Amino acid sequence: MTQEEIWINHIKNSTVDSVINYYNKPAIFQNELVELINQELGNNTKIIEVGCELGVTSLLLSDYFEKTLLDLNPLAIELTEQAHVKLNKKADFIVADMFDMPIENKQFDIVFNAGVIEHFNETERTKAFREYARILKDGGVMFIAFPNHYSLPYRLAYKIRKLLKKWPYPDEYKIYELKNEINNSNLILEKRLILSKKSLMRWLNFLPPLKWFFQFLDIFYKYEGYLTVLKIRKK
Ligand SMILES: C[S@@+](CC[C@H](N)C(=O)[O-])C[C@H]1O[C@@H](n2cnc3c(N)ncnc32)[C@H](O)[C@@H]1O
């Protein structure tokens, strides 16, 4: 299956009610990401989530942002748009490819996504970053979130589930701070943050003894959280 087909398959049984359920009971990483991004709220701050899927993080962000949600999957945009209406929330919606967005230059104060960039190789990531930078205002900020493969419990969960052919998402590249992609896109890395320690061990739920073993080891080794977030600034 191509990456696009995997994402289509991932939400094929989702409904507007499931989006609203996720909104009412978000993932730990979504709450933590929202807390981080909400700190950037100013006057008329324009924000876009590129690769939003069901758009739960955007739904949770402060309603004072001027929000846009973009995804390649028309069903994702249809479901999140209907959920926005039901929850009485305002946003704009775009079905498009993030490598070639139908958006004019320098429109947004913030570009963000989670769980998108790790599925692309370095050349593709650089292309994506240049496109994100293009739609960002000068001095604007990007938050790029992806799994922390440098935290052993997550890395192991990924490798074992891949071996067992039980990994339901596209393949992931092991990435750290995307130095080359950032330097080649007129951007500056401000911070590399690690979030979502609380959800780290859940990735081992499929093998409880291994989970218990790592919960024990964590007392001594204090593994890093599940999510890496890069805060990147446009020059
Ligand atoms: C992991 S999901 C995002 C999940 C979301 N961050 C959340 O918290 O629920 C990745 C999304 O990126 C979208 N995507 C992948 N490649 C894309 C592209 N080239 N252009 C736009 N969206 C893309 C997929 O359709 C999918 O909905």
The ligand as an SDF file (V2000), in Angstrom:
LIG
                    3D

 27 29  0  0  0  0  0  0  0  0999 V2000
   -0.5880   10.8850   11.5530 C   0  0  0  0  0  0  0  0  0  0  0  0
   -1.7790   11.6720   10.5820 S   0  0  0  0  0  0  0  0  0  0  0  0
   -1.9500   13.1810   11.4840 C   0  0  0  0  0  0  0  0  0  0  0  0
   -2.5920   12.9280   12.7920 C   0  0  0  0  0  0  0  0  0  0  0  0
   -2.8690   14.1680   13.5760 C   0  0  0  0  0  0  0  0  0  0  0  0
   -1.6750   14.9430   13.7470 N   0  0  0  0  0  0  0  0  0  0  0  0
   -3.4780   13.8200   14.9200 C   0  0  0  0  0  0  0  0  0  0  0  0
   -2.9700   14.2550   15.9540 O   0  0  0  0  0  0  0  0  0  0  0  0
   -4.4780   13.0970   14.9590 O   0  0  0  0  0  0  0  0  0  0  0  0
   -0.9260   12.1940    9.1300 C   0  0  0  0  0  0  0  0  0  0  0  0
   -1.7960   12.8970    8.1310 C   0  0  0  0  0  0  0  0  0  0  0  0
   -0.9440   13.4950    7.1570 O   0  0  0  0  0  0  0  0  0  0  0  0
   -1.6220   13.4780    5.9280 C   0  0  0  0  0  0  0  0  0  0  0  0
   -0.6630   13.6040    4.8260 N   0  0  0  0  0  0  0  0  0  0  0  0
    0.2950   12.7290    4.4550 C   0  0  0  0  0  0  0  0  0  0  0  0
    0.9440   13.1800    3.3650 N   0  0  0  0  0  0  0  0  0  0  0  0
    0.3650   14.3530    3.0260 C   0  0  0  0  0  0  0  0  0  0  0  0
    0.5860   15.2830    1.9810 C   0  0  0  0  0  0  0  0  0  0  0  0
    1.5200   15.0870    1.0500 N   0  0  0  0  0  0  0  0  0  0  0  0
   -0.1840   16.3870    1.9460 N   0  0  0  0  0  0  0  0  0  0  0  0
   -1.1480   16.6020    2.8720 C   0  0  0  0  0  0  0  0  0  0  0  0
   -1.4040   15.7520    3.8840 N   0  0  0  0  0  0  0  0  0  0  0  0
   -0.6600   14.6290    3.9650 C   0  0  0  0  0  0  0  0  0  0  0  0
   -2.3290   12.1360    5.9080 C   0  0  0  0  0  0  0  0  0  0  0  0
   -3.4090   12.1360    4.9750 O   0  0  0  0  0  0  0  0  0  0  0  0
   -2.7690   12.0070    7.3640 C   0  0  0  0  0  0  0  0  0  0  0  0
   -4.0880   12.4400    7.5230 O   0  0  0  0  0  0  0  0  0  0  0  0
  1  2  1  0
  2  3  1  0
  2 10  1  0
  3  4  1  0
  4  5  1  0
  5  6  1  0
  5  7  1  0
  7  8  2  0
  7  9  1  0
 10 11  1  0
 11 12  1  0
 11 26  1  0
 12 13  1  0
 13 14  1  0
 13 24  1  0
 14 15  1  0
 14 23  1  0
 15 16  2  0
 16 17  1  0
 17 18  1  0
 17 23  2  0
 18 19  1  0
 18 20  2  0
 20 21  1  0
 21 22  2  0
 22 23  1  0
 24 25  1  0
 24 26  1  0
 26 27  1  0
M  CHG  2   2   1   9  -1
M  END
$$$$
